Amino acid sequence: MAFHEIRFPANLSFGSVGGPERRTDIVTLANGFEERNSPWAHARRYYDAGVGLRSLDDVAALIAFFEARQGRLHGFRWKDWADFKSCLPSGTVGPRDQFVARGDGQSVTFQLMKTYTSGAQSYDRVISKLVEGTVQVALGGDVKVAGLDFTADAQKGTITFAVAPAVGAEIRAGFEFDVPVRFDTDRIQTSVSSFQAGEVPNVPIVEVRV
């Protein structure tokens, strides 16, 4: 499968419904207790792009995008309006938003992550598709300059320092990101009369591993 480094039109994804899905296997024992196990280390996100369509011009834009991706064949970027940056939705991205790693004096490239915390539990999500030009980095509390002190790979979700961070130096970063997805259907069904009557097509979108 090829991946096209292009974002689904953000104005069409605005208003869409969707979010993360987990898979949990549950076995109920004879004594009534349960054993629960998840074969997935990470959630998978699903969306419905049809909800965001507001006009026939939007439908035309959707069909053009769908045809260019050849249905389910090629992946693309998706902006999840409920979760697209390293800080809270109401906040402004800053260089100290997320903990990345601590320097070991040798490594120069680091994978960016987003940590979700509730109570004493947390989950680290790998961020693979950064939005170009949004990455900010702090090393040991000092803000670094993009293009001089570090570079960001928007296609892999990594940052690379010009000089390896010192042993124990805290690396933090802020960024905006997209979700790598594909269409989960090879068919788009639309009707001018039904759309004008308020009915929108179902356009399922599913996250892919890259």
Backbone as a ProteinNet text record, in pm:
[ID]
protein_1_A
[PRIMARY]
MAFHEIRFPANLSFGSVGGPERRTDIVTLANGFEERNSPWAHARRYYDAGVGLRSLDDVAALIAFFEARQGRLHGFRWKDWADFKSCLPSGTVGPRDQFVARGDGQSVTFQLMKTYTSGAQSYDRVISKLVEGTVQVALGGDVKVAGLDFTADAQKGTITFAVAPAVGAEIRAGFEFDVPVRFDTDRIQTSVSSFQAGEVPNVPIVEVRV
[TERTIARY]
84.1	0	87.1	58.6	128.5	57.8	134.1	74.8	98.4	-9.3	-0.2	8.8	115.2	135.4	50.4	-79.7	-175	-287.1	-334.7	-439.5	-576.6	-667.9	-808.4	-852.7	-926.6	-964.5	-1017.2	-948.9	-982.9	-1123.1	-1170.4	-1305.2	-1412	-1375.9	-1470.7	-1465.5	-1348.9	-1339.1	-1396.2	-1406	-1464.6	-1612.8	-1652.4	-1790.4	-1809.8	-1705.1	-1714.6	-1722.2	-1765.3	-1772.5	-1670.1	-1623.7	-1527.6	-1436.2	-1343.5	-1249.8	-1184.1	-1113.5	-1037.4	-1124.6	-1079.5	-1145.5	-1040.7	-1073.9	-989.5	-1051	-969.6	-1021.8	-986.4	-1087.7	-1068	-1138.1	-1064.1	-1120.9	-1157.7	-1283.5	-1332	-1382.3	-1331.1	-1376.2	-1435.9	-1563	-1627.9	-1606.9	-1547.4	-1518.3	-1642.1	-1634.1	-1747.8	-1788.1	-1691.6	-1722.7	-1773	-1790	-1843.8	-1739.8	-1613.2	-1506.8	-1471.2	-1405.4	-1367.3	-1216.3	-1173.2	-1035.4	-1039.6	-967.3	-970.2	-830.3	-823.2	-694.9	-715.2	-615.8	-623.3	-509.3	-541.6	-436.5	-374.8	-433.8	-384.4	-311.4	-188.9	-115.7	-162.7	-215.2	-258.1	-401.4	-471.5	-607.1	-602.9	-716.4	-731.7	-849.1	-831.2	-933.4	-1019.2	-1148.5	-1245.4	-1321.3	-1354.7	-1427.9	-1531.9	-1627.1	-1723.3	-1713.2	-1653.5	-1631.6	-1759.1	-1861.1	-1983.4	-2056	-2041.2	-2113.9	-2069.6	-1945.1	-1893.3	-1931.9	-1999.8	-2038.3	-2158.4	-2146.9	-2252.5	-2311.7	-2250.9	-2301.3	-2261.7	-2318.8	-2283.9	-2139.7	-2089.1	-1948	-1857.8	-1900.6	-1825.7	-1826	-1938.4	-1948	-1851.9	-1845.5	-1754.9	-1609.2	-1575	-1438.6	-1408	-1505.7	-1488.1	-1463	-1543.6	-1528.9	-1392.4	-1347.3	-1216.3	-1105.2	-1116.3	-1015.1	-1019.5	-1140.7	-1159.8	-1100.9	-1126.2	-1075.4	-923.1	-866.4	-721.6	-652.7	-723	-666.8	-701.1	-783.6	-828.4	-896.8	-991	-1066.5	-979.1	-978.2	-902.5	-754.4	-711	-575.3	-466.6	-483.6	-378.2	-421	-328.2	-353.6	-333.9	-375.7	-362.9	-370.5	-352.9	-357.9	-500.3	-529.7	-661.2	-644.2	-711.1	-708.1	-823.5	-789.4	-889.2	-907.7	-1015	-1034.7	-1043.8	-1071.6	-1079.9	-944.6	-845.6	-716.2	-610.3	-556.5	-459.3	-335.1	-319.3	-198.9	-152.6	-30.5	34.8	-19.4	-97.9	-156.4	-307.8	-376.4	-521.4	-578.1	-697.3	-755.8	-766.2	-786.5	-800.8	-666.8	-557.5	-426.4	-348	-230.3	-138.6	-15.9	23.1	138	262.9	335	458.3	567.9	693.6	805.6	817.1	739.4	749.5	624.4	542.7	414.8	430.7	516.2	525.8	668.7	682.4	813.1	847.3	968	1010.8	1106.8	1215.6	1316.4	1420.8	1519.3	1637.6	1759	1846.8	1964.2	2055.9	2126.3	2223.8	2365.3	2379.2	2510	2549.8	2466.2	2498.7	2385.3	2263.4	2149.4	2116.2	2083	2044.9	1901	1843.1	1707.5	1612	1495.5	1398.6	1258.1	1181.3	1041.9	953.3	864.7	773.3	653.1	607.8	496.4	398.8	276.5	180.6	132.5	140.6	101.8	-37	-122.8	-257.6	-259.6	-293.9	-288.4	-423.7	-460.5	-581.9	-551.6	-551.7	-515.2	-369.6	-345.4	-208.1	-168.5	-261.7	-235.8	-208	-124.8	-95.7	-73.2	-88.8	-69.3	10.6	114.7	200.3	163.5	119.9	81	192.9	235.4	338.1	277	343.2	296.9	382.3	320.5	397	382.5	280	256.8	245.9	356.8	359.5	312.2	260.5	225.1	350.1	389	511.3	511.8	625.7	644.5	584.2	526.9	462.5	545.2	655.3	731	818.2	805.2	888.5	956.2	1081.5	1159.7	1231.4	1236.2	1314	1407.5	1531.4	1631.3	1688.8	1668	1714	1652.1	1530.2	1460.9	1485.1	1584.8	1616.9	1547.6	1480.5	1412.5	1515.2	1498.7	1591.9	1534.4	1622.4	1582.9	1570.4	1453.4	1431.4	1519.3	1578.3	1664.4	1808.4	1831.4	1966.7	2008.2	1928.6	1958.4	1897.4	1788.1	1722.2	1641	1608.2	1517.6	1407.4	1291.5	1178.4	1140.4	1116	1070.5	919.4	845.9	700.2	636.7	708.7	654.1	675.3	773.4	803.5	772.5	755.6	726.8	848.8	965.9	1089.2	1154	1238.9	1323.5	1468.3	1556.3	1698.5	1778.5	1860.3	1943.7	2074.1	2126.7	2255.6	2368.3	2349.8	2447.1	2370.8	2423.1	2356.3	2333.8	2211.8	2184.5	2269.6	2310.6	2394.6	2320.7	2395.4	2337.8	2244.4	2120.8	2023.2	1947.5	1984.6	1915.2	1771.3	1676.4	1535.4	1497.6	1437.8	1393.1	1240.8	1187.5	1043.2	1007.8	882.6	842.5	694.1	658.4	519.4	499.8	377.8	357	208.3	177.5	47.6	70.2	-33.1	-15.3	-143.4	-126.4	-238.1	-244.3	-356.6	-373.4	-356.9	-272.3	-261.7	-383.7	-456.6	-581.8	-595	-703.4	-745.9	-897.9	-955.7	-1099.6	-1127.3	-1237.3	-1273.8	-1386.9	-1391.4	-1488.8	-1433.2	-1475.3	-1437.2	-1553.9	-1656.9	-1776.2	-1826.7	-1852.5	-1916.3	-2051.2	-2157.7	-2291.7	-2351.9	-2383.9	-2443.5	-2568.1	-2656.4	-2778.3	-2807.1	-2821.6	-2847.8	-2976.8	-3082.6	-3211.4	-3204.7	-3138.8	-3131.7	-3041.6	-2932.5	-2842.5	-2913.9	-2991.6	-3065.8	-3173.4	-3215.2	-3316.5	-3253.5	-3123	-3056	-2985.9	-2990.8	-2924.4	-2783.7	-2685.2	-2547	-2496.7	-2401.8	-2349	-2263.3	-2253.4	-2165.3	-2027.7	-1926.4	-1790.7	-1697	-1682.8	-1600.3	-1450.3	-1381.2	-1236.9	-1176.4	-1063.7	-1002.5	-852.4	-799.8	-656.6	-573.9	-455.4	-365.2	-232.4	-162.7	-29.2	72.7	163.6	266.7	404.2
-120.3	0	124.5	216.5	344.8	442	536.1	638.6	773.2	848.4	980.4	1085.7	1162.4	1265.2	1388.4	1367.6	1475.8	1462.2	1575.8	1574.7	1581.7	1499.2	1510.5	1653.4	1719.6	1859.6	1884.1	1970.7	1993.3	2049.7	2127.2	2183.3	2074.5	1963.1	1852.5	1759.7	1748.4	1661.8	1729.7	1863.4	1935.6	1899.2	1852.8	1811.1	1661.5	1590.8	1446	1382.1	1257.6	1184.2	1071.8	1033.9	924.9	938.6	845.2	845.9	710.8	689.4	565.9	445.9	329.3	203.5	107.3	39.1	-64.4	-201.2	-304.8	-441.5	-518.8	-566.5	-639.1	-774.4	-880.7	-1015.3	-1042.3	-1081.9	-1104.2	-1247.8	-1317.8	-1454.3	-1454.1	-1494.1	-1503.2	-1642.7	-1649.7	-1777.7	-1834.4	-1960.5	-2027.3	-1960.1	-1897.2	-1832.5	-1689.7	-1646.1	-1513.8	-1405.5	-1435.4	-1339.9	-1338.4	-1231.2	-1216.9	-1215.2	-1263.9	-1245.3	-1159.9	-1048.1	-955.2	-939.3	-941.1	-927.1	-849.7	-767.8	-692.4	-732.9	-775.4	-808.3	-684.8	-568.1	-443	-360.4	-321.9	-231.9	-87.8	-57.7	78.5	78.7	187.2	202.8	223.7	200.6	228.3	322.7	426.5	529.3	512.3	538.8	529.6	662	701.7	827.2	807.9	899.6	905.6	1044.2	1050.8	1179.8	1236.3	1155.2	1202.8	1307.6	1303.3	1396.3	1540.1	1560.6	1695.5	1761.2	1688.6	1743.7	1836.7	1956.6	2055.6	2106.4	2071.8	2118.3	2018.4	2035.6	1948.4	1971.9	2093.3	2119.2	2036.5	2018.9	1934.3	1789.7	1745.2	1609.1	1592.2	1693.1	1687.7	1680	1757.6	1754.8	1617.7	1559.2	1426.1	1322.7	1326.6	1229.2	1243.2	1367.5	1389.2	1329.9	1351.5	1298.7	1146.3	1091.2	946	881.5	941.5	886.5	894.2	1003.4	1018.9	917.5	873.8	771.2	631	620.6	492.1	406.5	469	397.8	362.2	236.1	190.4	168.5	188.8	150.1	232.6	365.1	451.6	523.4	529.9	601.2	750.4	826.5	972	1026	1155.1	1220.1	1266.8	1266	1308.2	1396.1	1508.6	1594.5	1558.4	1508.4	1478	1605	1676.7	1807.2	1799.2	1681.7	1666.3	1633.8	1599.1	1555.5	1569	1691.2	1711.9	1788.2	1809.9	1878.1	1826.6	1863.5	1808.5	1862.4	1967.1	2026.5	2007.1	2067.3	2061.1	2133.5	2094.1	2158.9	2310.2	2361.3	2505.1	2575.6	2496.7	2553.9	2587.7	2642.9	2676.3	2586.5	2529	2438.6	2509.2	2441.4	2497.2	2392.1	2432.3	2338.8	2243.4	2265.8	2179.3	2093.6	2080.7	2009.3	1862.3	1789.9	1645.7	1601.3	1507.1	1447.2	1351.1	1361.6	1275.2	1167.1	1207.4	1112.2	1188.6	1115	1175.5	1138	1234.6	1211	1105.1	1034.7	935.6	970.8	1090.2	1134	1082	992.7	934	947.7	918.6	922	1065.6	1083.3	1215.6	1218.5	1101.8	1095.6	1034.7	1099.5	1055.8	1056.7	954.1	943.1	1028.1	1107	1188.8	1105.5	1134.5	1063.3	1164.8	1120	1198.4	1110.5	1161.9	1085.2	1126.2	1026.1	1047.5	996.5	1082.7	1047.5	1065.8	966.8	974.4	903.7	978.5	920.3	877.7	755.8	704.2	631.6	620.6	545.9	640.8	595.1	675.2	584.5	641.3	568.6	656.3	599.2	671.9	635.4	734.4	714.3	761.9	675.5	712.9	807.8	919.8	1017.2	1001.6	959.5	929.5	1033.9	1117.7	1216	1356.9	1427.8	1564.6	1663.8	1775.9	1884.8	1970.8	1986	2059.4	2198.6	2233.2	2367.3	2393.5	2290.2	2312.3	2261.4	2192	2127.2	2227.9	2227.8	2308.9	2215.7	2243.6	2152.6	2229.3	2167.9	2220.2	2110.4	2145.8	2050.9	2103.6	2028.2	2073.1	2204.6	2231	2354.5	2468.7	2454.7	2560.6	2534	2634.2	2620.6	2617.9	2521.8	2505	2561	2589.9	2652.2	2546.6	2539.6	2445	2480	2378.6	2399.7	2427.3	2465.3	2492.2	2390	2381.4	2286.9	2149.3	2146.6	2018.7	2027.8	1912.8	1903.4	1804.4	1821.8	1732.4	1661.4	1532.4	1453.2	1438.5	1514.5	1516.6	1386.1	1305.3	1179.7	1063.5	1075.9	967.9	1003.8	1133.3	1175.6	1177.4	1205.1	1207.2	1344.8	1368.8	1487.6	1441.8	1515.2	1481.6	1604.3	1590.4	1700.2	1708.4	1829.2	1848.9	1790.7	1797	1742.2	1656	1538.8	1447	1512.6	1508.6	1563.8	1495.5	1572.1	1519.4	1413.1	1329.1	1223	1283.5	1234.9	1280.1	1405.3	1471.7	1594.5	1562.6	1636.5	1612.6	1675.3	1593.8	1639.7	1648.7	1764.3	1784.2	1849.1	1834.3	1889.2	1921	2012.1	2044.3	2038.5	2004.7	1983	1967.7	1981.5	1940.5	1815.3	1732.1	1605.7	1562.3	1474	1413.5	1265.2	1202.4	1058.3	992.4	889.5	817.7	727.5	744.5	672	625.5	555.6	520.3	515.6	516.3	494.1	348	325.5	188.1	137.8	189.8	145.3	172.4	93.9	116.9	175.3	219.8	272.2	396.1	502	622.6	636.2	635.5	646.2	780.8	860	991.7	1008.7	1093.7	1126.8	1274.2	1347.3	1490	1515.7	1440.9	1463.8	1432.3	1322.7	1287.3	1383.4	1429.8	1523	1654.6	1702.5	1826.4	1810.9	1685.4	1659.9	1643.6	1657.4	1650.7	1520	1423.7	1295.6	1302.3	1257.2	1260.3	1117.8	1097.2	962.1	916.8	786.4	728.9	710	773.2	765	720.4	588.7	540	557.8	601.8	623	542	474.3	393.4	422.5	424.3	449.5	331.1	359.6	255.5	266.6	155.3	153.4	186.5	276.7	314.8	304.4
0	0	0	-88.9	-90.9	3.1	53.8	139	73.6	50.9	-9.5	101.5	99.7	203.5	172.5	177.4	153.4	256.1	304.1	406.2	341.2	392	353.3	383.6	292.6	314.7	455.1	529.4	670	686.8	589.1	600.1	587	523.6	510.8	632.4	695	812.8	936.8	933.6	1046.7	1058.1	1174.9	1194	1179.9	1138.2	1125.1	1263.4	1267.8	1394.3	1392.9	1510.7	1518	1636.7	1648.4	1759.4	1775	1888	1907.4	1941.9	1897.2	1931.4	1985.1	2092.8	2150.4	2123.2	2129.4	2115.6	2241.4	2310.5	2435.6	2429.2	2456.8	2464.4	2609.8	2633.6	2769.2	2782.1	2882.1	2912.6	3052.6	3062.5	3193	3249.6	3367.2	3430.6	3499.6	3539.6	3602.8	3733.5	3801.1	3928.4	3911.1	3785.7	3759	3738.3	3774.1	3749.5	3601.3	3560	3419.7	3403.2	3289.5	3245.5	3119.5	3123.2	3011.8	2953.2	2821.4	2753.7	2623.8	2589.1	2463.6	2370.8	2248.1	2151.9	2087.8	2113.1	2055.2	2160.1	2128.9	2218.1	2200.1	2081.8	2051	1998.4	2023.2	1972.3	1821.1	1757.6	1614.9	1600.3	1520.2	1510	1384.9	1403.1	1293.5	1284.9	1163.4	1142.6	1031.9	1027	917.7	855.1	736.4	670.6	610.7	593	529.4	610.6	742.8	829.7	807	762.9	744.6	612.8	525.6	395.1	410.2	351.1	368.5	237.1	126.7	-2.5	-110.7	-229.3	-341.5	-386	-363.3	-393.7	-301.5	-176.4	-83.7	-131.7	-183.7	-237.6	-355	-441.4	-556.1	-510.5	-406.8	-352.9	-292.7	-224.4	-167.3	-276.8	-383.5	-491.7	-559.5	-579.4	-641.2	-553.9	-423.7	-330.5	-328.5	-327.7	-326.9	-451.6	-566.6	-692.8	-699.3	-649.1	-651	-559.7	-454.1	-363.8	-411.5	-515.7	-570.3	-463	-396.5	-293.8	-174.4	-136.9	-20.8	-47	-171.4	-210.1	-141.9	-138	-86.6	41.4	135.6	259.5	243.2	344.5	340.9	483.8	498.6	629.7	662.2	790.1	837.6	960.7	964.7	1082.6	1174.5	1292.3	1394.2	1476.8	1453.7	1516.5	1668.5	1721.7	1866.8	1929.3	1846.1	1899.4	1789.9	1773.5	1666.2	1710.1	1839.6	1884.4	2020.1	2055.4	2174.1	2305.5	2299.6	2420.3	2417.5	2511.4	2511.7	2389.8	2342	2224.7	2236.8	2359.8	2380.2	2398	2406.2	2431.8	2306.2	2326.8	2218.2	2228.3	2116	2114.3	2165.9	2256.9	2311.8	2315.8	2328.4	2322	2440.9	2546.1	2664.3	2685	2582.3	2595.9	2634.4	2562.7	2579.9	2609.4	2703.3	2729.7	2616.3	2564.7	2454.4	2503.3	2566.2	2613.6	2693.6	2740.5	2801.9	2719.1	2701.1	2619.1	2678.5	2588.2	2633.3	2588.1	2528.4	2483.3	2346.7	2288.7	2158.1	2056.9	2099.2	2007.1	1966.7	1839.6	1791	1739.5	1709.7	1654.2	1755.5	1772.3	1872.1	1813.1	1848.3	1804.4	1893.8	1834.5	1914.1	1959	2078.6	2139.5	2199.9	2220.9	2299	2413.4	2535.4	2653.4	2700.4	2719.7	2771.6	2915.5	3009.6	3151	3218.7	3299.2	3380.1	3510.9	3620.9	3748.1	3747.9	3794.2	3800.2	3671.8	3576.5	3454	3337.1	3245.9	3126.5	3007.2	2889	2763.4	2668.9	2609.1	2514.7	2371.9	2297.2	2156.2	2064.7	1975.4	1877.8	1775	1751.5	1652.5	1527	1417.7	1296.2	1186.1	1194.9	1088.4	1148.5	1145.5	1198.4	1094.2	1139.5	1048.8	1030.1	907.1	872.8	934.8	998	1052.2	1188.3	1252.5	1382.4	1500.2	1473.6	1581.4	1656.4	1789.2	1877.5	1976.9	2008.4	2092.5	2203.2	2320.9	2433	2480.4	2502.9	2551	2682.1	2789.7	2920.1	2961.8	2913.6	2947.3	2851.9	2763.5	2666.9	2533.8	2479.9	2351.1	2238.5	2147.5	2037.5	1907.3	1812.9	1686.5	1577.4	1516.1	1407	1288	1227.8	1111.9	1149.4	1274.4	1321.9	1427.4	1533.7	1641	1615.8	1541.2	1513.8	1385.3	1329.9	1215.8	1250.6	1190.8	1215.7	1086.7	1096	981.6	993.4	913.4	922.7	878.6	800.3	750.8	847	935.7	1029.9	1174.9	1202	1338.4	1427.8	1370.7	1449.2	1446.1	1546.3	1546.6	1553.8	1486.6	1484.4	1523.1	1626.8	1674.6	1596.7	1583.2	1517.7	1603	1735.5	1831.3	1930.5	1960.8	2053.1	2189.5	2241.4	2374	2481	2580.3	2687.3	2767.7	2835.5	2917.7	3023	3025.3	3123.5	3086.7	2976.9	2936.8	2896.1	2952.8	2922	2788.4	2702.7	2570.9	2573.6	2539.2	2534.2	2401.1	2359.4	2229.6	2225.8	2137.7	2109	1959.3	1914.9	1771	1739.3	1612	1559.4	1476.7	1464.9	1393.6	1323.5	1226.6	1155.1	1187.7	1154.3	1170.7	1033.5	1020.8	893.5	874.8	767.8	747.5	602.2	576	440.7	440.1	320.7	310	347.1	415.2	450.7	362.2	241.4	142.6	4	-92.4	-231.6	-310.2	-238.1	-305.5	-232.3	-309.2	-256.2	-325.3	-248.1	-303.9	-266.6	-366.9	-343.1	-429.5	-383.1	-456.1	-434.7	-543.5	-532.9	-455.7	-486	-420.4	-272.1	-235.4	-94	-17.4	-82.6	-15.2	11.3	-86.4	-67	40	65	167.5	305.6	312.5	441.5	470.6	377.2	396.9	338.5	415.9	368.6	351.5	259.8	238.5	355.2	373.1	474.3	411.1	470.1	416.2	528.5	548.5	658.6	633.3	736.8	734.5	849.3	825	929.9	937.5	1058.3	1079.9	1030.2	977.1	931.5	1006.1	1017.9	1078.2	970.6	999.3	902.5	967.8
[MASK]
++++++++++++++++++++++++++++++++++++++++++++++++++++++++++++++++++++++++++++++++++++++++++++++++++++++++++++++++++++++++++++++++++++++++++++++++++++++++++++++++++++++++++++++++++++++++++++++++++++++++++++++++++

